[in-house]
């Protein structure tokens, strides 16, 4: 059973994303790896420079928030559990969950909150990552669930 505060936060976040969808939702699609996710464009107006690897993109907000959508080859045979364990060894992890083909990890790194959702598909690891200052929690906390749940790993053409 989902705790009531968490359920209310997810409903509120979904309402924000639906409201943003009617305003200006952007869906990023990576043709190389098939990664896809959607987010309210007005929250992250600045597109960051594309990496040379063409594995994803990032966006920034004036208040220090960042959003990254990307994929990478799973060359080392990582599993959702091993990925979460590695993150916990490197960062102050406050939340972690994993299944057979997905993982979620959240906590603090370099003075910012991070929240990451991963999908493991076809020798690739797809991800949506939020990073934001604790002072901006009221802006980003309601978006984390709805945005990360849009993450899809589409077959590559």
Biotite code that builds the C-alpha atoms (Angstrom):
import biotite.structure as struc

atoms = struc.array([
    struc.Atom([0.000, 0.000, 0.000], chain_id="A", res_id=1, res_name="UNK", atom_name="CA", element="C"),
    struc.Atom([1.358, 3.447, -0.939], chain_id="A", res_id=2, res_name="UNK", atom_name="CA", element="C"),
    struc.Atom([1.749, 5.845, 2.017], chain_id="A", res_id=3, res_name="UNK", atom_name="CA", element="C"),
    struc.Atom([-0.770, 8.684, 1.770], chain_id="A", res_id=4, res_name="UNK", atom_name="CA", element="C"),
    struc.Atom([1.808, 11.559, 1.651], chain_id="A", res_id=5, res_name="UNK", atom_name="CA", element="C"),
    struc.Atom([3.687, 9.842, -1.178], chain_id="A", res_id=6, res_name="UNK", atom_name="CA", element="C"),
    struc.Atom([0.446, 9.200, -3.065], chain_id="A", res_id=7, res_name="UNK", atom_name="CA", element="C"),
    struc.Atom([-0.587, 12.842, -2.665], chain_id="A", res_id=8, res_name="UNK", atom_name="CA", element="C"),
    struc.Atom([2.825, 14.031, -3.874], chain_id="A", res_id=9, res_name="UNK", atom_name="CA", element="C"),
    struc.Atom([2.619, 11.782, -6.958], chain_id="A", res_id=10, res_name="UNK", atom_name="CA", element="C"),
    struc.Atom([-0.898, 12.996, -7.763], chain_id="A", res_id=11, res_name="UNK", atom_name="CA", element="C"),
    struc.Atom([0.178, 16.625, -7.350], chain_id="A", res_id=12, res_name="UNK", atom_name="CA", element="C"),
    struc.Atom([3.231, 16.035, -9.534], chain_id="A", res_id=13, res_name="UNK", atom_name="CA", element="C"),
    struc.Atom([1.163, 14.311, -12.198], chain_id="A", res_id=14, res_name="UNK", atom_name="CA", element="C"),
    struc.Atom([-1.216, 17.278, -12.184], chain_id="A", res_id=15, res_name="UNK", atom_name="CA", element="C"),
    struc.Atom([1.729, 19.624, -12.709], chain_id="A", res_id=16, res_name="UNK", atom_name="CA", element="C"),
    struc.Atom([3.014, 17.563, -15.622], chain_id="A", res_id=17, res_name="UNK", atom_name="CA", element="C"),
    struc.Atom([-0.446, 17.313, -17.195], chain_id="A", res_id=18, res_name="UNK", atom_name="CA", element="C"),
    struc.Atom([-0.854, 21.079, -16.811], chain_id="A", res_id=19, res_name="UNK", atom_name="CA", element="C"),
    struc.Atom([2.576, 21.576, -18.323], chain_id="A", res_id=20, res_name="UNK", atom_name="CA", element="C"),
    struc.Atom([1.675, 19.200, -21.161], chain_id="A", res_id=21, res_name="UNK", atom_name="CA", element="C"),
    struc.Atom([-1.027, 21.564, -22.283], chain_id="A", res_id=22, res_name="UNK", atom_name="CA", element="C"),
    struc.Atom([1.431, 24.455, -22.031], chain_id="A", res_id=23, res_name="UNK", atom_name="CA", element="C"),
    struc.Atom([4.799, 23.258, -23.331], chain_id="A", res_id=24, res_name="UNK", atom_name="CA", element="C"),
    struc.Atom([5.923, 19.678, -22.745], chain_id="A", res_id=25, res_name="UNK", atom_name="CA", element="C"),
    struc.Atom([9.053, 18.617, -24.545], chain_id="A", res_id=26, res_name="UNK", atom_name="CA", element="C"),
    struc.Atom([9.745, 14.981, -25.402], chain_id="A", res_id=27, res_name="UNK", atom_name="CA", element="C"),
    struc.Atom([13.373, 14.115, -25.951], chain_id="A", res_id=28, res_name="UNK", atom_name="CA", element="C"),
    struc.Atom([14.096, 11.116, -28.192], chain_id="A", res_id=29, res_name="UNK", atom_name="CA", element="C"),
    struc.Atom([17.564, 9.730, -28.735], chain_id="A", res_id=30, res_name="UNK", atom_name="CA", element="C"),
    struc.Atom([17.707, 8.017, -32.129], chain_id="A", res_id=31, res_name="UNK", atom_name="CA", element="C"),
    struc.Atom([20.998, 6.255, -31.370], chain_id="A", res_id=32, res_name="UNK", atom_name="CA", element="C"),
    struc.Atom([19.819, 4.400, -28.233], chain_id="A", res_id=33, res_name="UNK", atom_name="CA", element="C"),
    struc.Atom([16.029, 4.704, -28.319], chain_id="A", res_id=34, res_name="UNK", atom_name="CA", element="C"),
    struc.Atom([15.832, 6.608, -25.020], chain_id="A", res_id=35, res_name="UNK", atom_name="CA", element="C"),
    struc.Atom([12.773, 8.818, -24.586], chain_id="A", res_id=36, res_name="UNK", atom_name="CA", element="C"),
    struc.Atom([11.338, 11.003, -21.792], chain_id="A", res_id=37, res_name="UNK", atom_name="CA", element="C"),
    struc.Atom([9.131, 14.099, -21.474], chain_id="A", res_id=38, res_name="UNK", atom_name="CA", element="C"),
    struc.Atom([9.334, 17.127, -19.219], chain_id="A", res_id=39, res_name="UNK", atom_name="CA", element="C"),
    struc.Atom([7.848, 20.635, -18.873], chain_id="A", res_id=40, res_name="UNK", atom_name="CA", element="C"),
    struc.Atom([10.104, 22.747, -21.098], chain_id="A", res_id=41, res_name="UNK", atom_name="CA", element="C"),
    struc.Atom([9.497, 25.988, -19.207], chain_id="A", res_id=42, res_name="UNK", atom_name="CA", element="C"),
    struc.Atom([11.093, 24.509, -16.078], chain_id="A", res_id=43, res_name="UNK", atom_name="CA", element="C"),
    struc.Atom([14.357, 23.700, -17.909], chain_id="A", res_id=44, res_name="UNK", atom_name="CA", element="C"),
    struc.Atom([14.761, 26.428, -20.562], chain_id="A", res_id=45, res_name="UNK", atom_name="CA", element="C"),
    struc.Atom([18.501, 26.052, -21.183], chain_id="A", res_id=46, res_name="UNK", atom_name="CA", element="C"),
    struc.Atom([19.715, 23.114, -23.272], chain_id="A", res_id=47, res_name="UNK", atom_name="CA", element="C"),
    struc.Atom([23.224, 22.086, -22.268], chain_id="A", res_id=48, res_name="UNK", atom_name="CA", element="C"),
    struc.Atom([25.917, 21.220, -24.835], chain_id="A", res_id=49, res_name="UNK", atom_name="CA", element="C"),
    struc.Atom([25.507, 17.745, -26.326], chain_id="A", res_id=50, res_name="UNK", atom_name="CA", element="C"),
    struc.Atom([28.145, 15.174, -25.372], chain_id="A", res_id=51, res_name="UNK", atom_name="CA", element="C"),
    struc.Atom([30.385, 13.826, -28.123], chain_id="A", res_id=52, res_name="UNK", atom_name="CA", element="C"),
    struc.Atom([29.095, 10.303, -27.481], chain_id="A", res_id=53, res_name="UNK", atom_name="CA", element="C"),
    struc.Atom([25.568, 11.292, -28.627], chain_id="A", res_id=54, res_name="UNK", atom_name="CA", element="C"),
    struc.Atom([24.213, 9.350, -25.669], chain_id="A", res_id=55, res_name="UNK", atom_name="CA", element="C"),
    struc.Atom([21.771, 11.972, -24.387], chain_id="A", res_id=56, res_name="UNK", atom_name="CA", element="C"),
    struc.Atom([21.158, 15.600, -23.501], chain_id="A", res_id=57, res_name="UNK", atom_name="CA", element="C"),
    struc.Atom([20.864, 17.825, -20.477], chain_id="A", res_id=58, res_name="UNK", atom_name="CA", element="C"),
    struc.Atom([18.890, 20.938, -19.595], chain_id="A", res_id=59, res_name="UNK", atom_name="CA", element="C"),
    struc.Atom([19.352, 23.559, -16.884], chain_id="A", res_id=60, res_name="UNK", atom_name="CA", element="C"),
    struc.Atom([17.121, 25.930, -14.946], chain_id="A", res_id=61, res_name="UNK", atom_name="CA", element="C"),
    struc.Atom([18.006, 29.400, -13.640], chain_id="A", res_id=62, res_name="UNK", atom_name="CA", element="C"),
    struc.Atom([17.670, 28.229, -10.016], chain_id="A", res_id=63, res_name="UNK", atom_name="CA", element="C"),
    struc.Atom([20.364, 25.546, -10.423], chain_id="A", res_id=64, res_name="UNK", atom_name="CA", element="C"),
    struc.Atom([18.122, 22.608, -11.341], chain_id="A", res_id=65, res_name="UNK", atom_name="CA", element="C"),
    struc.Atom([19.379, 20.182, -13.972], chain_id="A", res_id=66, res_name="UNK", atom_name="CA", element="C"),
    struc.Atom([17.772, 17.357, -15.933], chain_id="A", res_id=67, res_name="UNK", atom_name="CA", element="C"),
    struc.Atom([19.632, 14.695, -17.934], chain_id="A", res_id=68, res_name="UNK", atom_name="CA", element="C"),
    struc.Atom([18.148, 12.055, -20.233], chain_id="A", res_id=69, res_name="UNK", atom_name="CA", element="C"),
    struc.Atom([20.605, 9.543, -21.611], chain_id="A", res_id=70, res_name="UNK", atom_name="CA", element="C"),
    struc.Atom([21.636, 5.934, -22.186], chain_id="A", res_id=71, res_name="UNK", atom_name="CA", element="C"),
    struc.Atom([24.890, 4.066, -22.106], chain_id="A", res_id=72, res_name="UNK", atom_name="CA", element="C"),
    struc.Atom([26.052, 0.594, -23.029], chain_id="A", res_id=73, res_name="UNK", atom_name="CA", element="C"),
    struc.Atom([25.986, -1.912, -20.188], chain_id="A", res_id=74, res_name="UNK", atom_name="CA", element="C"),
    struc.Atom([29.437, -3.207, -21.053], chain_id="A", res_id=75, res_name="UNK", atom_name="CA", element="C"),
    struc.Atom([30.274, -4.229, -17.484], chain_id="A", res_id=76, res_name="UNK", atom_name="CA", element="C"),
    struc.Atom([27.229, -6.430, -16.967], chain_id="A", res_id=77, res_name="UNK", atom_name="CA", element="C"),
    struc.Atom([25.699, -4.171, -14.331], chain_id="A", res_id=78, res_name="UNK", atom_name="CA", element="C"),
    struc.Atom([22.411, -5.134, -12.752], chain_id="A", res_id=79, res_name="UNK", atom_name="CA", element="C"),
    struc.Atom([19.871, -2.846, -11.120], chain_id="A", res_id=80, res_name="UNK", atom_name="CA", element="C"),
    struc.Atom([21.112, -3.985, -7.686], chain_id="A", res_id=81, res_name="UNK", atom_name="CA", element="C"),
    struc.Atom([24.794, -3.496, -8.492], chain_id="A", res_id=82, res_name="UNK", atom_name="CA", element="C"),
    struc.Atom([24.124, -0.023, -9.884], chain_id="A", res_id=83, res_name="UNK", atom_name="CA", element="C"),
    struc.Atom([22.264, 1.001, -6.709], chain_id="A", res_id=84, res_name="UNK", atom_name="CA", element="C"),
    struc.Atom([25.038, -0.444, -4.530], chain_id="A", res_id=85, res_name="UNK", atom_name="CA", element="C"),
    struc.Atom([27.690, 1.472, -6.471], chain_id="A", res_id=86, res_name="UNK", atom_name="CA", element="C"),
    struc.Atom([25.735, 4.716, -6.102], chain_id="A", res_id=87, res_name="UNK", atom_name="CA", element="C"),
    struc.Atom([25.370, 4.130, -2.359], chain_id="A", res_id=88, res_name="UNK", atom_name="CA", element="C"),
    struc.Atom([29.146, 3.690, -2.095], chain_id="A", res_id=89, res_name="UNK", atom_name="CA", element="C"),
    struc.Atom([29.791, 7.049, -3.811], chain_id="A", res_id=90, res_name="UNK", atom_name="CA", element="C"),
    struc.Atom([26.964, 9.300, -2.587], chain_id="A", res_id=91, res_name="UNK", atom_name="CA", element="C"),
    struc.Atom([24.754, 9.991, 0.420], chain_id="A", res_id=92, res_name="UNK", atom_name="CA", element="C"),
    struc.Atom([21.858, 7.797, -0.718], chain_id="A", res_id=93, res_name="UNK", atom_name="CA", element="C"),
    struc.Atom([18.560, 8.292, 1.117], chain_id="A", res_id=94, res_name="UNK", atom_name="CA", element="C"),
    struc.Atom([16.263, 6.219, -1.131], chain_id="A", res_id=95, res_name="UNK", atom_name="CA", element="C"),
    struc.Atom([16.888, 3.145, -3.283], chain_id="A", res_id=96, res_name="UNK", atom_name="CA", element="C"),
    struc.Atom([14.715, 0.569, -4.962], chain_id="A", res_id=97, res_name="UNK", atom_name="CA", element="C"),
    struc.Atom([15.285, -1.898, -7.768], chain_id="A", res_id=98, res_name="UNK", atom_name="CA", element="C"),
    struc.Atom([13.557, -4.637, -9.699], chain_id="A", res_id=99, res_name="UNK", atom_name="CA", element="C"),
    struc.Atom([14.612, -7.067, -12.409], chain_id="A", res_id=100, res_name="UNK", atom_name="CA", element="C"),
    struc.Atom([15.022, -4.384, -15.091], chain_id="A", res_id=101, res_name="UNK", atom_name="CA", element="C"),
    struc.Atom([14.856, -1.018, -13.284], chain_id="A", res_id=102, res_name="UNK", atom_name="CA", element="C"),
    struc.Atom([16.406, 0.953, -10.441], chain_id="A", res_id=103, res_name="UNK", atom_name="CA", element="C"),
    struc.Atom([15.722, 4.207, -8.626], chain_id="A", res_id=104, res_name="UNK", atom_name="CA", element="C"),
    struc.Atom([18.234, 5.951, -6.401], chain_id="A", res_id=105, res_name="UNK", atom_name="CA", element="C"),
    struc.Atom([18.097, 9.339, -4.690], chain_id="A", res_id=106, res_name="UNK", atom_name="CA", element="C"),
    struc.Atom([20.094, 11.316, -2.180], chain_id="A", res_id=107, res_name="UNK", atom_name="CA", element="C"),
    struc.Atom([22.678, 14.083, -1.965], chain_id="A", res_id=108, res_name="UNK", atom_name="CA", element="C"),
    struc.Atom([25.805, 14.763, -4.012], chain_id="A", res_id=109, res_name="UNK", atom_name="CA", element="C"),
    struc.Atom([27.945, 17.890, -3.959], chain_id="A", res_id=110, res_name="UNK", atom_name="CA", element="C"),
    struc.Atom([25.330, 19.840, -1.985], chain_id="A", res_id=111, res_name="UNK", atom_name="CA", element="C"),
    struc.Atom([22.502, 19.013, -4.401], chain_id="A", res_id=112, res_name="UNK", atom_name="CA", element="C"),
    struc.Atom([19.639, 16.550, -4.295], chain_id="A", res_id=113, res_name="UNK", atom_name="CA", element="C"),
    struc.Atom([19.745, 13.912, -7.012], chain_id="A", res_id=114, res_name="UNK", atom_name="CA", element="C"),
    struc.Atom([17.074, 11.504, -8.206], chain_id="A", res_id=115, res_name="UNK", atom_name="CA", element="C"),
    struc.Atom([17.826, 8.920, -10.889], chain_id="A", res_id=116, res_name="UNK", atom_name="CA", element="C"),
    struc.Atom([15.653, 6.332, -12.592], chain_id="A", res_id=117, res_name="UNK", atom_name="CA", element="C"),
    struc.Atom([17.219, 3.598, -14.718], chain_id="A", res_id=118, res_name="UNK", atom_name="CA", element="C"),
    struc.Atom([15.811, 1.084, -17.204], chain_id="A", res_id=119, res_name="UNK", atom_name="CA", element="C"),
    struc.Atom([17.901, -1.904, -18.273], chain_id="A", res_id=120, res_name="UNK", atom_name="CA", element="C"),
    struc.Atom([17.057, -2.959, -21.853], chain_id="A", res_id=121, res_name="UNK", atom_name="CA", element="C"),
    struc.Atom([18.963, -4.761, -24.611], chain_id="A", res_id=122, res_name="UNK", atom_name="CA", element="C"),
    struc.Atom([22.484, -4.273, -23.191], chain_id="A", res_id=123, res_name="UNK", atom_name="CA", element="C"),
    struc.Atom([21.765, -0.578, -22.529], chain_id="A", res_id=124, res_name="UNK", atom_name="CA", element="C"),
    struc.Atom([21.071, 1.411, -19.383], chain_id="A", res_id=125, res_name="UNK", atom_name="CA", element="C"),
    struc.Atom([18.627, 4.296, -19.960], chain_id="A", res_id=126, res_name="UNK", atom_name="CA", element="C"),
    struc.Atom([18.272, 7.053, -17.395], chain_id="A", res_id=127, res_name="UNK", atom_name="CA", element="C"),
    struc.Atom([16.538, 10.242, -16.318], chain_id="A", res_id=128, res_name="UNK", atom_name="CA", element="C"),
    struc.Atom([18.470, 12.237, -13.721], chain_id="A", res_id=129, res_name="UNK", atom_name="CA", element="C"),
    struc.Atom([17.385, 15.277, -11.717], chain_id="A", res_id=130, res_name="UNK", atom_name="CA", element="C"),
    struc.Atom([19.860, 17.434, -9.750], chain_id="A", res_id=131, res_name="UNK", atom_name="CA", element="C"),
    struc.Atom([18.731, 20.480, -7.815], chain_id="A", res_id=132, res_name="UNK", atom_name="CA", element="C"),
    struc.Atom([19.555, 22.608, -4.782], chain_id="A", res_id=133, res_name="UNK", atom_name="CA", element="C"),
    struc.Atom([17.649, 21.767, -1.585], chain_id="A", res_id=134, res_name="UNK", atom_name="CA", element="C"),
    struc.Atom([16.239, 25.315, -1.630], chain_id="A", res_id=135, res_name="UNK", atom_name="CA", element="C"),
    struc.Atom([14.330, 24.418, -4.831], chain_id="A", res_id=136, res_name="UNK", atom_name="CA", element="C"),
    struc.Atom([12.651, 21.238, -3.503], chain_id="A", res_id=137, res_name="UNK", atom_name="CA", element="C"),
    struc.Atom([9.155, 22.693, -3.816], chain_id="A", res_id=138, res_name="UNK", atom_name="CA", element="C"),
    struc.Atom([9.728, 23.154, -7.562], chain_id="A", res_id=139, res_name="UNK", atom_name="CA", element="C"),
    struc.Atom([11.350, 19.805, -8.384], chain_id="A", res_id=140, res_name="UNK", atom_name="CA", element="C"),
    struc.Atom([10.066, 17.257, -5.859], chain_id="A", res_id=141, res_name="UNK", atom_name="CA", element="C"),
    struc.Atom([6.571, 17.241, -7.443], chain_id="A", res_id=142, res_name="UNK", atom_name="CA", element="C"),
    struc.Atom([8.086, 16.774, -10.941], chain_id="A", res_id=143, res_name="UNK", atom_name="CA", element="C"),
    struc.Atom([10.489, 13.930, -10.178], chain_id="A", res_id=144, res_name="UNK", atom_name="CA", element="C"),
    struc.Atom([7.931, 11.100, -10.216], chain_id="A", res_id=145, res_name="UNK", atom_name="CA", element="C"),
    struc.Atom([5.856, 12.182, -13.210], chain_id="A", res_id=146, res_name="UNK", atom_name="CA", element="C"),
    struc.Atom([8.879, 13.044, -15.374], chain_id="A", res_id=147, res_name="UNK", atom_name="CA", element="C"),
    struc.Atom([10.948, 9.955, -14.545], chain_id="A", res_id=148, res_name="UNK", atom_name="CA", element="C"),
    struc.Atom([7.939, 7.724, -15.186], chain_id="A", res_id=149, res_name="UNK", atom_name="CA", element="C"),
    struc.Atom([7.896, 8.952, -18.809], chain_id="A", res_id=150, res_name="UNK", atom_name="CA", element="C"),
    struc.Atom([11.279, 7.251, -19.384], chain_id="A", res_id=151, res_name="UNK", atom_name="CA", element="C"),
    struc.Atom([11.020, 4.731, -22.206], chain_id="A", res_id=152, res_name="UNK", atom_name="CA", element="C"),
    struc.Atom([13.552, 2.492, -23.926], chain_id="A", res_id=153, res_name="UNK", atom_name="CA", element="C"),
    struc.Atom([12.315, 2.230, -27.513], chain_id="A", res_id=154, res_name="UNK", atom_name="CA", element="C"),
    struc.Atom([13.673, -0.301, -29.991], chain_id="A", res_id=155, res_name="UNK", atom_name="CA", element="C"),
    struc.Atom([16.425, 1.176, -32.132], chain_id="A", res_id=156, res_name="UNK", atom_name="CA", element="C"),
    struc.Atom([15.562, 1.524, -35.816], chain_id="A", res_id=157, res_name="UNK", atom_name="CA", element="C"),
])
